Amino acid sequence: MPEIKSITIDEVDNLGLDEHNNLYWLGERIHIKKKIELEGYLNTAIILGGLSTLVVAIIEVLRFFGYGK
């Protein structure tokens, strides 16, 4: 785990924001990674997985009763 150093009161002036609220330290932009929203993809994957399971189950039930042979 990286060592985290506290900012002293004298160093607070090194922080800044631009008009787009980007954070700067000593005039250099601090790049902050944004989280990727996966909820929509996960919901789609869950629905497709459930539908695939249902289709396979129906096919296997039909095979059990002799259909498709």
N, CA, C and O atoms as CSV, one atom per row, in Angstrom:
chain,resi,resn,atom,element,x,y,z
A,1,MET,N,N,0.847,-1.178,0.000
A,1,MET,CA,C,0.000,0.000,0.000
A,1,MET,C,C,0.893,1.241,0.000
A,1,MET,O,O,1.874,1.299,0.741
A,2,PRO,N,N,0.558,2.227,-0.824
A,2,PRO,CA,C,1.406,3.419,-0.887
A,2,PRO,C,C,1.326,4.227,0.404
A,2,PRO,O,O,0.313,4.240,1.103
A,3,GLU,N,N,2.427,4.893,0.685
A,3,GLU,CA,C,2.462,5.761,1.859
A,3,GLU,C,C,1.713,7.054,1.538
A,3,GLU,O,O,1.945,7.675,0.500
A,4,ILE,N,N,0.833,7.444,2.419
A,4,ILE,CA,C,0.037,8.653,2.215
A,4,ILE,C,C,0.563,9.742,3.133
A,4,ILE,O,O,0.648,9.568,4.348
A,5,LYS,N,N,0.914,10.865,2.530
A,5,LYS,CA,C,1.466,11.995,3.277
A,5,LYS,C,C,0.375,13.042,3.462
A,5,LYS,O,O,-0.355,13.355,2.521
A,6,SER,N,N,0.265,13.569,4.641
A,6,SER,CA,C,-0.701,14.634,4.911
A,6,SER,C,C,-0.212,15.946,4.306
A,6,SER,O,O,0.991,16.184,4.194
A,7,ILE,N,N,-1.152,16.778,3.925
A,7,ILE,CA,C,-0.826,18.099,3.398
A,7,ILE,C,C,-0.804,19.078,4.565
A,7,ILE,O,O,-1.744,19.142,5.358
A,8,THR,N,N,0.268,19.827,4.656
A,8,THR,CA,C,0.340,20.838,5.709
A,8,THR,C,C,-0.412,22.089,5.268
A,8,THR,O,O,-0.750,22.241,4.094
A,9,ILE,N,N,-0.665,22.960,6.197
A,9,ILE,CA,C,-1.390,24.194,5.899
A,9,ILE,C,C,-0.635,25.048,4.883
A,9,ILE,O,O,-1.253,25.779,4.108
A,10,ASP,N,N,0.698,24.961,4.881
A,10,ASP,CA,C,1.497,25.730,3.920
A,10,ASP,C,C,1.353,25.197,2.498
A,10,ASP,O,O,1.537,25.943,1.537
A,11,GLU,N,N,1.026,23.912,2.358
A,11,GLU,CA,C,0.933,23.292,1.033
A,11,GLU,C,C,-0.454,23.397,0.415
A,11,GLU,O,O,-0.626,23.071,-0.759
A,12,VAL,N,N,-1.432,23.837,1.168
A,12,VAL,CA,C,-2.798,23.923,0.651
A,12,VAL,C,C,-2.876,24.865,-0.550
A,12,VAL,O,O,-3.700,24.663,-1.442
A,13,ASP,N,N,-2.032,25.884,-0.579
A,13,ASP,CA,C,-2.026,26.818,-1.710
A,13,ASP,C,C,-1.590,26.152,-3.014
A,13,ASP,O,O,-1.794,26.717,-4.089
A,14,ASN,N,N,-1.001,24.977,-2.939
A,14,ASN,CA,C,-0.581,24.263,-4.146
A,14,ASN,C,C,-1.756,23.599,-4.858
A,14,ASN,O,O,-1.633,23.214,-6.021
A,15,LEU,N,N,-2.884,23.461,-4.181
A,15,LEU,CA,C,-4.075,22.872,-4.783
A,15,LEU,C,C,-4.856,23.930,-5.537
A,15,LEU,O,O,-4.875,25.097,-5.146
A,16,GLY,N,N,-5.506,23.517,-6.627
A,16,GLY,CA,C,-6.323,24.460,-7.377
A,16,GLY,C,C,-7.353,23.746,-8.223
A,16,GLY,O,O,-7.237,22.549,-8.484
A,17,LEU,N,N,-8.366,24.489,-8.651
A,17,LEU,CA,C,-9.418,23.988,-9.533
A,17,LEU,C,C,-9.520,24.905,-10.736
A,17,LEU,O,O,-9.341,26.118,-10.622
A,18,ASP,N,N,-9.812,24.311,-11.908
A,18,ASP,CA,C,-10.067,25.155,-13.073
A,18,ASP,C,C,-11.576,25.335,-13.242
A,18,ASP,O,O,-12.357,24.920,-12.386
A,19,GLU,N,N,-11.981,25.959,-14.357
A,19,GLU,CA,C,-13.408,26.243,-14.570
A,19,GLU,C,C,-14.248,24.983,-14.750
A,19,GLU,O,O,-15.470,25.035,-14.619
A,20,HIS,N,N,-13.608,23.849,-15.049
A,20,HIS,CA,C,-14.323,22.575,-15.209
A,20,HIS,C,C,-14.200,21.703,-13.966
A,20,HIS,O,O,-14.531,20.518,-14.000
A,21,ASN,N,N,-13.725,22.288,-12.869
A,21,ASN,CA,C,-13.526,21.599,-11.592
A,21,ASN,C,C,-12.509,20.468,-11.670
A,21,ASN,O,O,-12.603,19.499,-10.916
A,22,ASN,N,N,-11.537,20.580,-12.574
A,22,ASN,CA,C,-10.414,19.644,-12.590
A,22,ASN,C,C,-9.445,20.051,-11.490
A,22,ASN,O,O,-9.197,21.239,-11.283
A,23,LEU,N,N,-8.902,19.076,-10.793
A,23,LEU,CA,C,-8.025,19.329,-9.658
A,23,LEU,C,C,-6.575,19.448,-10.119
A,23,LEU,O,O,-6.114,18.654,-10.940
A,24,TYR,N,N,-5.860,20.434,-9.593
A,24,TYR,CA,C,-4.461,20.683,-9.944
A,24,TYR,C,C,-3.611,20.735,-8.687
A,24,TYR,O,O,-4.052,21.229,-7.649
A,25,TRP,N,N,-2.375,20.217,-8.785
A,25,TRP,CA,C,-1.378,20.298,-7.721
A,25,TRP,C,C,-0.112,20.868,-8.333
A,25,TRP,O,O,0.453,20.280,-9.255
A,26,LEU,N,N,0.331,21.993,-7.834
A,26,LEU,CA,C,1.514,22.698,-8.351
A,26,LEU,C,C,1.391,22.969,-9.853
A,26,LEU,O,O,2.375,22.884,-10.587
A,27,GLY,N,N,0.183,23.294,-10.302
A,27,GLY,CA,C,-0.049,23.622,-11.697
A,27,GLY,C,C,-0.223,22.430,-12.617
A,27,GLY,O,O,-0.498,22.614,-13.803
A,28,GLU,N,N,-0.072,21.214,-12.113
A,28,GLU,CA,C,-0.246,20.011,-12.929
A,28,GLU,C,C,-1.573,19.358,-12.587
A,28,GLU,O,O,-1.935,19.206,-11.420
A,29,ARG,N,N,-2.279,18.981,-13.627
A,29,ARG,CA,C,-3.588,18.364,-13.420
A,29,ARG,C,C,-3.436,16.994,-12.769
A,29,ARG,O,O,-2.568,16.202,-13.137
A,30,ILE,N,N,-4.289,16.742,-11.809
A,30,ILE,CA,C,-4.338,15.432,-11.165
A,30,ILE,C,C,-5.399,14.632,-11.897
A,30,ILE,O,O,-6.570,15.013,-11.920
A,31,HIS,N,N,-4.992,13.528,-12.492
A,31,HIS,CA,C,-5.915,12.688,-13.245
A,31,HIS,C,C,-6.587,11.715,-12.289
A,31,HIS,O,O,-5.932,10.917,-11.619
A,32,ILE,N,N,-7.891,11.802,-12.244
A,32,ILE,CA,C,-8.678,10.932,-11.380
A,32,ILE,C,C,-9.446,9.982,-12.282
A,32,ILE,O,O,-10.177,10.411,-13.175
A,33,LYS,N,N,-9.277,8.692,-12.044
A,33,LYS,CA,C,-9.987,7.703,-12.847
A,33,LYS,C,C,-11.437,7.638,-12.402
A,33,LYS,O,O,-11.741,7.654,-11.209
A,34,LYS,N,N,-12.318,7.566,-13.374
A,34,LYS,CA,C,-13.737,7.460,-13.070
A,34,LYS,C,C,-14.149,5.996,-13.125
A,34,LYS,O,O,-13.630,5.220,-13.927
A,35,LYS,N,N,-15.081,5.635,-12.268
A,35,LYS,CA,C,-15.576,4.264,-12.260
A,35,LYS,C,C,-16.449,4.026,-13.487
A,35,LYS,O,O,-17.158,4.922,-13.945
A,36,ILE,N,N,-16.385,2.827,-14.000
A,36,ILE,CA,C,-17.206,2.444,-15.140
A,36,ILE,C,C,-18.495,1.832,-14.610
A,36,ILE,O,O,-18.467,0.934,-13.769
A,37,GLU,N,N,-19.606,2.319,-15.099
A,37,GLU,CA,C,-20.892,1.772,-14.697
A,37,GLU,C,C,-21.137,0.480,-15.472
A,37,GLU,O,O,-21.185,0.487,-16.702
A,38,LEU,N,N,-21.288,-0.609,-14.761
A,38,LEU,CA,C,-21.512,-1.896,-15.406
A,38,LEU,C,C,-22.920,-2.423,-15.183
A,38,LEU,O,O,-23.241,-3.517,-15.647
A,39,GLU,N,N,-23.754,-1.688,-14.499
A,39,GLU,CA,C,-25.066,-2.198,-14.143
A,39,GLU,C,C,-25.882,-2.602,-15.365
A,39,GLU,O,O,-26.505,-3.664,-15.366
A,40,GLY,N,N,-25.888,-1.773,-16.404
A,40,GLY,CA,C,-26.650,-2.105,-17.603
A,40,GLY,C,C,-26.124,-3.358,-18.275
A,40,GLY,O,O,-26.896,-4.212,-18.711
A,41,TYR,N,N,-24.781,-3.466,-18.357
A,41,TYR,CA,C,-24.180,-4.652,-18.955
A,41,TYR,C,C,-24.454,-5.886,-18.104
A,41,TYR,O,O,-24.729,-6.961,-18.637
A,42,LEU,N,N,-24.381,-5.738,-16.800
A,42,LEU,CA,C,-24.629,-6.878,-15.924
A,42,LEU,C,C,-26.072,-7.337,-16.020
A,42,LEU,O,O,-26.335,-8.538,-16.063
A,43,ASN,N,N,-27.009,-6.402,-16.055
A,43,ASN,CA,C,-28.418,-6.780,-16.195
A,43,ASN,C,C,-28.650,-7.517,-17.507
A,43,ASN,O,O,-29.363,-8.520,-17.537
A,44,THR,N,N,-28.056,-7.032,-18.586
A,44,THR,CA,C,-28.196,-7.695,-19.883
A,44,THR,C,C,-27.594,-9.091,-19.845
A,44,THR,O,O,-28.192,-10.038,-20.356
A,45,ALA,N,N,-26.420,-9.229,-19.248
A,45,ALA,CA,C,-25.765,-10.535,-19.159
A,45,ALA,C,C,-26.590,-11.501,-18.321
A,45,ALA,O,O,-26.700,-12.678,-18.665
A,46,ILE,N,N,-27.168,-11.024,-17.231
A,46,ILE,CA,C,-27.989,-11.883,-16.375
A,46,ILE,C,C,-29.239,-12.337,-17.114
A,46,ILE,O,O,-29.612,-13.508,-17.039
A,47,ILE,N,N,-29.887,-11.424,-17.825
A,47,ILE,CA,C,-31.092,-11.786,-18.578
A,47,ILE,C,C,-30.758,-12.785,-19.677
A,47,ILE,O,O,-31.471,-13.773,-19.851
A,48,LEU,N,N,-29.667,-12.535,-20.430
A,48,LEU,CA,C,-29.276,-13.472,-21.488
A,48,LEU,C,C,-28.901,-14.834,-20.918
A,48,LEU,O,O,-29.239,-15.867,-21.497
A,49,GLY,N,N,-28.212,-14.838,-19.796
A,49,GLY,CA,C,-27.857,-16.103,-19.153
A,49,GLY,C,C,-29.086,-16.863,-18.687
A,49,GLY,O,O,-29.161,-18.081,-18.844
A,50,GLY,N,N,-30.045,-16.157,-18.118
A,50,GLY,CA,C,-31.285,-16.794,-17.668
A,50,GLY,C,C,-32.091,-17.343,-18.832
A,50,GLY,O,O,-32.614,-18.456,-18.760
A,51,LEU,N,N,-32.195,-16.562,-19.910
A,51,LEU,CA,C,-32.931,-17.034,-21.087
A,51,LEU,C,C,-32.250,-18.238,-21.726
A,51,LEU,O,O,-32.920,-19.174,-22.160
A,52,SER,N,N,-30.932,-18.217,-21.785
A,52,SER,CA,C,-30.195,-19.357,-22.341
A,52,SER,C,C,-30.427,-20.606,-21.505
A,52,SER,O,O,-30.623,-21.694,-22.048
A,53,THR,N,N,-30.404,-20.454,-20.192
A,53,THR,CA,C,-30.649,-21.585,-19.300
A,53,THR,C,C,-32.058,-22.126,-19.503
A,53,THR,O,O,-32.258,-23.340,-19.528
A,54,LEU,N,N,-33.032,-21.237,-19.649
A,54,LEU,CA,C,-34.414,-21.656,-19.872
A,54,LEU,C,C,-34.554,-22.418,-21.185
A,54,LEU,O,O,-35.227,-23.448,-21.230
A,55,VAL,N,N,-33.932,-21.930,-22.249
A,55,VAL,CA,C,-34.003,-22.601,-23.554
A,55,VAL,C,C,-33.374,-23.989,-23.474
A,55,VAL,O,O,-33.940,-24.953,-23.991
A,56,VAL,N,N,-32.220,-24.101,-22.837
A,56,VAL,CA,C,-31.560,-25.405,-22.698
A,56,VAL,C,C,-32.425,-26.344,-21.873
A,56,VAL,O,O,-32.523,-27.529,-22.193
A,57,ALA,N,N,-33.056,-25.838,-20.816
A,57,ALA,CA,C,-33.927,-26.678,-19.984
A,57,ALA,C,C,-35.118,-27.182,-20.790
A,57,ALA,O,O,-35.479,-28.354,-20.683
A,58,ILE,N,N,-35.729,-26.324,-21.589
A,58,ILE,CA,C,-36.869,-26.738,-22.418
A,58,ILE,C,C,-36.436,-27.791,-23.425
A,58,ILE,O,O,-37.145,-28.778,-23.625
A,59,ILE,N,N,-35.288,-27.602,-24.061
A,59,ILE,CA,C,-34.779,-28.587,-25.026
A,59,ILE,C,C,-34.546,-29.928,-24.349
A,59,ILE,O,O,-34.898,-30.967,-24.907
A,60,GLU,N,N,-33.964,-29.925,-23.169
A,60,GLU,CA,C,-33.688,-31.179,-22.461
A,60,GLU,C,C,-34.973,-31.870,-22.023
A,60,GLU,O,O,-35.048,-33.098,-22.057
A,61,VAL,N,N,-35.980,-31.114,-21.615
A,61,VAL,CA,C,-37.276,-31.713,-21.252
A,61,VAL,C,C,-37.909,-32.336,-22.486
A,61,VAL,O,O,-38.447,-33.441,-22.410
A,62,LEU,N,N,-37.856,-31.647,-23.620
A,62,LEU,CA,C,-38.413,-32.200,-24.857
A,62,LEU,C,C,-37.663,-33.460,-25.279
A,62,LEU,O,O,-38.286,-34.417,-25.738
A,63,ARG,N,N,-36.347,-33.480,-25.136
A,63,ARG,CA,C,-35.573,-34.688,-25.451
A,63,ARG,C,C,-35.949,-35.839,-24.530
A,63,ARG,O,O,-36.015,-36.989,-24.964
A,64,PHE,N,N,-36.195,-35.533,-23.267
A,64,PHE,CA,C,-36.572,-36.566,-22.305
A,64,PHE,C,C,-37.869,-37.252,-22.728
A,64,PHE,O,O,-38.009,-38.464,-22.563
A,65,PHE,N,N,-38.817,-36.487,-23.271
A,65,PHE,CA,C,-40.093,-37.051,-23.700
A,65,PHE,C,C,-40.057,-37.562,-25.136
A,65,PHE,O,O,-41.097,-37.938,-25.676
A,66,GLY,N,N,-38.893,-37.583,-25.760
A,66,GLY,CA,C,-38.739,-38.214,-27.056
A,66,GLY,C,C,-38.845,-37.304,-28.259
A,66,GLY,O,O,-38.805,-37.797,-29.386
A,67,TYR,N,N,-38.976,-36.029,-28.082
A,67,TYR,CA,C,-39.038,-35.117,-29.219
A,67,TYR,C,C,-37.634,-34.848,-29.750
A,67,TYR,O,O,-36.671,-34.785,-28.986
A,68,GLY,N,N,-37.531,-34.694,-31.051
A,68,GLY,CA,C,-36.276,-34.324,-31.672
A,68,GLY,C,C,-35.318,-35.477,-31.891
A,68,GLY,O,O,-34.137,-35.249,-32.153
A,69,LYS,N,N,-35.797,-36.717,-31.792
A,69,LYS,CA,C,-34.915,-37.865,-32.037
A,69,LYS,C,C,-35.124,-38.404,-33.421
A,69,LYS,O,O,-34.471,-39.371,-33.812
